[in-house]
Structure formats: structure tokens, C-alpha cells
Amino acid sequence: MVEPATDTKSAAKVVPLLKDELDIVIPTIRNLDFLEMWRPFFEPYHLIIVQDGDPSKTIKVPEGFDYELYNRNDINRILGPKASCISFKDSACRCFGYMVSKKKYIFTIDDDCFVAKDPSGKAINALEQHIKNILSPSTPFFFNTLYDPYRDGADFVRGYPFSLREGVPTAVSHGLWLNIPDYDAPTQLVKPLERNTRYVDAVLTIPKGTLFPMCGMNLCFDRDLIGPAMYFGLMGDGQPIGRYDDMWAGWCTKVICDHLGLGVKTGLPYIYHSKASNPFVNLKKEYKGIFWQEEIIPFFQAATLPKDCTTVQKCYIELSKQVKEKLGKVDPYFDKLADAMVTWIDAWDELNPSGASAKVSNGQA
Amino acid sequence: MPLANINDSEVDIVIGALQSDLTSFMNEWRTIFSRFHLIIVKDPDLKEELKIPEGFNFDVYSKSHIDRVVGSSSSIVFSGYSCRYFGFLVSRKKYIVSFDDDCIPAKDSKGFLIDPVAQHLANLTTPATPFFFNTLYDPYREGADFVRGYPFSLRNGVTCALSCGLWLNLADLDAPTQALKPQQRNSLYVDAVITVPSRAMMPVSGINIAFDRESVGPALLPALKLAGEGKFRWETMEDIWSGMCLKVVCDHLGLGVKSGLPYVWRQDRGSAIESLKKEWEGVKLMEEIVPFFQSMRLPQTVATTEDCVIEMARTVKQQLGPSSPVFTRAADAMVEWVKLWKAVGSGSSPL
């Protein structure tokens, strides 16, 4: 039986790395009670809360946290017509937080994710591990059988070419989950009682050319390196699909990272995922996705970007064209999505002009 | 530990003996090895008689067997670590598991003895998933599965042809790396088995491996022999080369390669600094070898493992040959190996 850490107050003194360079983005529709448990690890950092659902509801943020909060009214006000690209009634709305952030790094976490314990019983500071991951290089060009070579006690194995040992910058750090694993609805229905109790003590780089399912529950990325690719798509209200937001962002991100020579890591840190969502509700949301992903995956596997796509935005716009061309025939949804991808980039560039930072008025505290 | 549905009689354990006294080695492995048939191949350069304790079911092959079967004018040299390939050649079993003779069973994080043979066989008899990365690692393991977003059409997986294990204590680092950190020992037990994705290249260490001989036997080959090749792993690259060939073959034929569990305990032996003084060549050669294999694509028409090897040998000779005679010799050895495999490695046992 795996359990979350219940007493984090006595956690070892935390040195908050990247305190002024990292924002924590949290989508929520209910409350933020879970922050109490994360307090020793999160308190030094600035939070961006994206409130989904009914904007007239007040979300209470625990005392002592420095935050900005945006609800649907704020999103509409700030983006105007471009707000159409931000999902409603789906945690995909969190990507609005990525867009308005002014920091270099983003860590995003779901509000049902608690602090996990490592096998020795110690509370895991997930944010600290993500920062370690993102500040050390990735090694996408050759697989190291001892996993992360930059880790204390590890190294490159015999046969690993020296010319590849500097690695490349890490754009994404993808963490995992103990307790409720990130299964799709059919798997949840077949195995309702399965819990992830296996702590795999590794961080590894996902090789270039290999796609993976990116989960947004416990994710950290470098906004400067890859931010514009982290669009979580059109999900939820009025859309034919849900629970593919992070997947979509992950596939786009990996193709672009591979093209630009950036690294994606997966593995540690673990968080404790406490809530199993209703598999029947999930099945309805995912239903189309299960069929569509059979077309989507080969599309991304075969996607290539021209040499002159040298920025994330250029790559992303090019991808959106290919989505329209090749996936448009699968369903008109992809036409809309391709358009939304362009709107997203427009909005991103507007809110993040290169050079001077644009001042955006905060949501209500 | 999931029970592999394999009969013990489908497995050969092949040990290349680089040291003559195998008594303590075999005793350490007794509880695990005693149910299997063992093929022990004595390094032809070893002068002393092999000492093997009682209670095992084994066959020993030495220089005289090798000379008789292979002949004297072979471009393949079965000396040092490469002696084990002779064992792969003469085996008639479906699965082969092979360990270096300076490895003993390890203990897991709870202190229980790990049975690497059982884990290797479990790896080989469950599918591999090379076309899409599963973030919860091996989906066929107890307590795990495919994650959300993993396409259903890829969930059957493919046959796993190679299982690469890891090492506690003395990890398989190259000489410069170990020499820089002489006290470093690997104590990190990572509880995962991972399929190495298609087209991702990796260094396959021969220290702790298992493979499906029936599917890919001819692709594990003794070909790359360094001029200064010696009796320590720091002084060889033969397994790295063999593994790259095998990965290309697997990627081409749609077979899988897994890496991770099981761990073995690798005993301290030799000196990285001494090996470093002696042998640099392997490290330099990797700079050419890796890009070469990464870009290798076999023609669609090549459909068998043997033909894959012949085709690769041709390309090696053409593209790498000009830069070093080591590669030309490797290419010749690869062609010779396929001939040998067809003559000796298939059909009924020659011995």
C-alpha cells in the first residue's frame, strides 16, 4: 500500500532554487486545499491559478501564498476574441497560465496531487527534482543504459561516444505518479483497483524520434525553450473530445524538441495521485480520442519540419498547417484545432513580445 | 516474479571462461544454474585446465573444439570475451543467457537474491514496445500497464529478441570514466525494464545478456576486435559492436530490445588506469561507429537475420573500411560468421 506524505511541515529545510524564475500553474474548479501539504516546497514560489468553470465562484487560496488568479472572465477580457483557443470546463485551460507567465520555467500540477514518499519514507520535493532535471542536460541521441548520466553515482556507460556527452538543453521534465496511475478509461474499467506502488528510481531522456504520452499532472518545462508548443488544445465544453489535452501538447512538443535539438526527460519525481476520476465519464470524453489517436500517432511519427523553422512559433505554425492538411480529413475537429493552434501562437506572441515584457493586469485576488 | 512459460530445456546458459578456476563463480550461481544446461567455453588463450565444481549439467568447449569446427584460417578470432560466441554457435536452444565470469547474483533492495535468469526469460517472453514510449515502463509487468494516450493498435507489442541487464558494484563504464572516479560503484537499483525505442541506438554490454537465439542468433557476432584487445571489458568493444548490429537488425525486422532488470553483482577486477594506459582505440572508434549505425537503413528486400548481417557487412566494408583496417576485418568476420552459422549453427548439433 502506497501512501502520501502526511507530515511535510517537518521536511528538511528547503533551498528554493529558481525562486524568481519559476511559476507554478494550477488549474482548479474546486478548491486549493492540497496546497497546504505542499507549503514547505511551494511557498517561496509565485502561483498562477487558472480557475475553470463558474467564474462567479470564489476559489479560496490558503494564506501565505503569492499568486495571481484568472477565471473565465479574465481570460475573455485579456484575450478578447482569441480567448476561443482556451478550453472551458477542462483542465486544458491551464495553458492560459503558461501564456501569461513572465517567468522562464513553469511547473504545473493538478489539485488532486499530493506529496509522495520515497521508499525510505521521506517526503519527496517534486519541484526540486524537476528543477534538477531541467537544469541538467538531456541525452536524446544515444541511449544510456544507466539512465541519467549526470546523476550522482551514475555516468555514461562504456561505448557512449564522448562527443555526445555534453548533452543538449532540457526543455521538458515529465514526472510520474504513485497510487492512481494515469490510465485511460478502458484500462481503468478493467483494472479499477490497480495502484502504482513501484518507485522507479530513474530519470531518463526520451530518445530523439520517439513519441510518448505526456501527462500534465506533474510537469515542468522551460518556457523560453518550448513554451509556445505547450498548447493544450480544444477540450471540454462544446468539444467532441476530452483528456487528450496534455497528449496533444506532448506530441507537438516532442516533434519540435526533436527538430530543435532539445531534450525531454521522464521519470522522477513522483507525486501521489489521490483521486481516480470516474471511468465512465472518462470513457465518454476519450471515446473519439481512442479512435483518432490511431491516425494522430502516425501523423506525428512521420511529421517533419523544414530547416527554416528555427523558432518554436515557426515550428508550431508549420505543424498546424500539416494538421489541417493531413488530419482535417479525419474529422472537422482537426480543422478547428489547427485554427486554434494559430490563434494560440498569435495570442502568445501578443502577450509575450520579444524584448520588453508586456504588463497584463492581474485577475482578482 | 511472473513465471515464464518456458521449459528449462529451452535454455542454455553460456559462460565464456576467462579465468581457469570457476569454483567460486559456479558455487555462487549454484541455486540458479543447477536446473539448466550450461555451455562453458574456455578462452583459447587460457593455458590452465578449467576447474568446475560438481553438480552441474554442462558441456565444456576449448581450443581444440573451436579449431576443429571453425578451421584455422578464419577471420573470426574466438579469444577473450569472444570465446562465448562459439557457445552461441553450437547451442541448439531457443534462449541463451550469458554472464561474464566475474559476475555473481546480486541482492535486491530488500536483500533477496535476484534470479537474473528468470528475469531475462520473463523479459524475452513478454512483448517489447519499441514504437511508442510507455512512461510507466514495461506495461506487461505486474502492477503496471499502458498509460493514457498509448495507441491501442500498438499494445500487442512485438517479440523481444534481446534482454540487456545491468550491474551493481562495478558498472560497465569505460576506462577513462572509471579511472576518473576510481571509487565509484553503482548502488542504484532501478526497478524497471524498458523497451529501447525503435531507431534509438544504445551500447549493449555483453556482461549480462539474454537473447532469442532462434530469432536473432546470427546477429550476435564476434567481429570487432581492437588491436589492443585484452582480457578486461575496458579493453574491448566487441559486444558494443555486436549490439549495434543486433539493434539495427531488430529495428529492421520489427523485433524488440529491452534494457534494465535484471541486475548482477559485478566483482572488482583489474584497474581502469592500467587499461587506459593500454587501450584508447575503442573510445576513439565509437565516434565513427555511432553515426554509422544511427543512419544505417537496410533495404526492404532484406528479410532474414542472416541477410541483414551480410548487407550490414557490405556497408561496413564500404563506408567504414577506408578509415581503419579494424572495420574491414570486422566486415569479413561478419560474412564469415554467417557462413559458419549456416554450416554449424543450424540443423543438428555438430559435436
Interface residues (C-beta under 8 A of the other chain):
Chain A: P119 F141 F142 F143 N144 T145 L146 Y147 R151 G153 A154 D155 F156 V157 R158 G159 Y160 P161 F162 S163 L164 H174 L176 P181 D182 Y183 D184 T187 K191 E194 R195 N196 T197 R198 Y199 V200 D201 A202 L204 I206 P207 K208 G209 T210 L211 F212 P213 M214 C215 R243 Y244 D246 M247 G250 T266 E286 I290 Q293 E294 I297
Chain B: S109 F132 F133 N134 T135 L136 Y137 R141 G143 A144 D145 F146 V147 R148 G149 Y150 P151 F152 S153 L154 C164 L166 A171 D172 L173 D174 T177 K181 Q184 N186 S187 L188 Y189 V190 D191 A192 I194 V196 P197 S198 R199 A200 M201 M202 P203 V204 S205 R233 W234 M237 I240 G243 S259 V283 M286 E287 I289 V290 Q294
